[in-house]
């Protein structure tokens, strides 16, 4: 059962307090009117006493004609008193019921007005992402508790944005600085291995070092792309996504043939607004991952259509459903291998895919195949 909203609860409180105050007012009004109306018994006693004094008759011996008049006067006063109190109660009840509806509506409107800043805070928080912390509430109004809450939220976002920007700059700068020493190491290893007098043991060691160096370079390049896409896009150009996919499939055809994997495509014309280099890297990562984490004799199916923009399916080992969300985290791979558990890739492929998709205003998601493998869907807004 869904819980009542805060606005509904506040409206119920407003309406209940209004009805309670109305009932108290009716009771007080009833008691005041009752006390001011003439009492029939007191009026009758006063009338009889006046008659006795006028005619000189002993008390308690009313005249016949006077007794009839007193009884008539007492009955009329009693009927008048009852009628007045009944009319008062009925009129008060009708007025209370008639004003209850507008009071509840007024309470609903006032509750919505009071809670509007909270809705602004909630909608702003929903639109925030780790790489896009540029939205602020900027609540206008008197310096009350809600404005203090909104200003505190904006200050927290300022600090978070500064922290994320500092982290991204550090990753980009560190990755850039590491490219030069890695290139120097690769050159030194290749020069040493080119010596004809090198021993087989040293050549084997050099080959291993080259593979390690190549993996480090791929990881550094992936971190640079990840840092670049996390910073968002400063400019967008129309990009033919189907042409990018066709180019990537042609470039990876040799790798697919070597792995014994068949790649099939179904490409419909689709234009998106974005960065062609980042989009090419997104497609490359998806196709390379689908080829790498596959089986000999397997298949890869790449499709470009209207919605979603891109879908890549492949055969391969079974992926547990609970492990799919973690695949989009850096250095996570199929099968739970992390960090150094797999030397085929740097473990940044799907992380870059998600980051590039978010930079283009879209998102990426994955689902395990029924008989193994993975289906990755990328949704991108049209140009």
Secondary structure in CASP SS format (residue, H / E / C, confidence):
PFRMAT SS
TARGET T0000
AUTHOR 0000-0000-0000
METHOD secondary structure of the structure
MODEL  1
X C 1.00
X C 1.00
X C 1.00
X C 1.00
X C 1.00
X H 1.00
X H 1.00
X H 1.00
X H 1.00
X H 1.00
X H 1.00
X H 1.00
X H 1.00
X H 1.00
X H 1.00
X H 1.00
X H 1.00
X H 1.00
X H 1.00
X H 1.00
X H 1.00
X H 1.00
X H 1.00
X H 1.00
X H 1.00
X H 1.00
X H 1.00
X H 1.00
X H 1.00
X H 1.00
X H 1.00
X H 1.00
X H 1.00
X H 1.00
X H 1.00
X H 1.00
X C 1.00
X C 1.00
X C 1.00
X H 1.00
X H 1.00
X H 1.00
X H 1.00
X H 1.00
X H 1.00
X H 1.00
X H 1.00
X H 1.00
X H 1.00
X H 1.00
X H 1.00
X H 1.00
X H 1.00
X H 1.00
X H 1.00
X C 1.00
X C 1.00
X C 1.00
X C 1.00
X C 1.00
X C 1.00
X C 1.00
X C 1.00
X H 1.00
X H 1.00
X H 1.00
X H 1.00
X H 1.00
X H 1.00
X H 1.00
X H 1.00
X H 1.00
X H 1.00
X H 1.00
X H 1.00
X H 1.00
X H 1.00
X H 1.00
X H 1.00
X H 1.00
X H 1.00
X H 1.00
X H 1.00
X H 1.00
X H 1.00
X H 1.00
X H 1.00
X H 1.00
X H 1.00
X H 1.00
X H 1.00
X H 1.00
X H 1.00
X H 1.00
X H 1.00
X H 1.00
X H 1.00
X H 1.00
X H 1.00
X H 1.00
X H 1.00
X H 1.00
X H 1.00
X H 1.00
X H 1.00
X H 1.00
X H 1.00
X H 1.00
X H 1.00
X H 1.00
X H 1.00
X H 1.00
X H 1.00
X H 1.00
X H 1.00
X H 1.00
X H 1.00
X H 1.00
X H 1.00
X H 1.00
X H 1.00
X H 1.00
X H 1.00
X H 1.00
X H 1.00
X H 1.00
X H 1.00
X C 1.00
X E 1.00
X C 1.00
X C 1.00
X E 1.00
X C 1.00
X C 1.00
X C 1.00
X C 1.00
X C 1.00
X C 1.00
X C 1.00
X C 1.00
X C 1.00
X C 1.00
X C 1.00
X C 1.00
X H 1.00
X H 1.00
X H 1.00
X H 1.00
X H 1.00
X H 1.00
X H 1.00
X H 1.00
X H 1.00
X H 1.00
X H 1.00
X H 1.00
X H 1.00
X H 1.00
X H 1.00
X H 1.00
X H 1.00
X H 1.00
X H 1.00
X H 1.00
X H 1.00
X H 1.00
X H 1.00
X H 1.00
X H 1.00
X H 1.00
X H 1.00
X H 1.00
X H 1.00
X H 1.00
X H 1.00
X H 1.00
X H 1.00
X H 1.00
X H 1.00
X H 1.00
X H 1.00
X H 1.00
X H 1.00
X H 1.00
X H 1.00
X H 1.00
X H 1.00
X H 1.00
X H 1.00
X H 1.00
X H 1.00
X H 1.00
X H 1.00
X C 1.00
X C 1.00
X C 1.00
X C 1.00
X C 1.00
X C 1.00
X H 1.00
X H 1.00
X H 1.00
X H 1.00
X H 1.00
X H 1.00
X H 1.00
X H 1.00
X H 1.00
X H 1.00
X H 1.00
X H 1.00
X H 1.00
X H 1.00
X H 1.00
X H 1.00
X H 1.00
X H 1.00
X H 1.00
X H 1.00
X H 1.00
X H 1.00
X H 1.00
X H 1.00
X H 1.00
X H 1.00
X H 1.00
X H 1.00
X H 1.00
X H 1.00
X H 1.00
X C 1.00
X C 1.00
X C 1.00
X C 1.00
X C 1.00
X C 1.00
X E 1.00
X E 1.00
X E 1.00
X E 1.00
X H 1.00
X H 1.00
X H 1.00
X H 1.00
X H 1.00
X H 1.00
X H 1.00
X H 1.00
X H 1.00
X H 1.00
X H 1.00
X C 1.00
X H 1.00
X H 1.00
X H 1.00
X H 1.00
X H 1.00
X H 1.00
X H 1.00
X C 1.00
X C 1.00
X E 1.00
X E 1.00
X E 1.00
X E 1.00
X E 1.00
X E 1.00
X C 1.00
X C 1.00
X C 1.00
X E 1.00
X E 1.00
X E 1.00
X E 1.00
X C 1.00
X H 1.00
X H 1.00
X H 1.00
X H 1.00
X H 1.00
X H 1.00
X H 1.00
X H 1.00
X H 1.00
X H 1.00
X H 1.00
X H 1.00
X H 1.00
X H 1.00
X H 1.00
X H 1.00
X H 1.00
X C 1.00
X C 1.00
X C 1.00
X C 1.00
X C 1.00
X C 1.00
X E 1.00
X E 1.00
X E 1.00
X E 1.00
X E 1.00
X E 1.00
X C 1.00
X C 1.00
X C 1.00
X C 1.00
X C 1.00
X E 1.00
X E 1.00
X E 1.00
X E 1.00
X E 1.00
X C 1.00
X C 1.00
X C 1.00
X C 1.00
X C 1.00
X C 1.00
X H 1.00
X H 1.00
X H 1.00
X C 1.00
X H 1.00
X H 1.00
X H 1.00
X H 1.00
X C 1.00
X C 1.00
X C 1.00
X E 1.00
X C 1.00
X H 1.00
X H 1.00
X H 1.00
X C 1.00
X E 1.00
X C 1.00
X C 1.00
X C 1.00
X C 1.00
X C 1.00
X C 1.00
X C 1.00
X C 1.00
X C 1.00
X C 1.00
X H 1.00
X H 1.00
X H 1.00
X H 1.00
X H 1.00
X H 1.00
X H 1.00
X H 1.00
X H 1.00
X H 1.00
X H 1.00
X C 1.00
X C 1.00
X C 1.00
X E 1.00
X E 1.00
X E 1.00
X E 1.00
X E 1.00
X E 1.00
X C 1.00
X C 1.00
X C 1.00
X C 1.00
X C 1.00
X E 1.00
X E 1.00
X E 1.00
X E 1.00
X E 1.00
X E 1.00
X C 1.00
X C 1.00
X E 1.00
X C 1.00
END
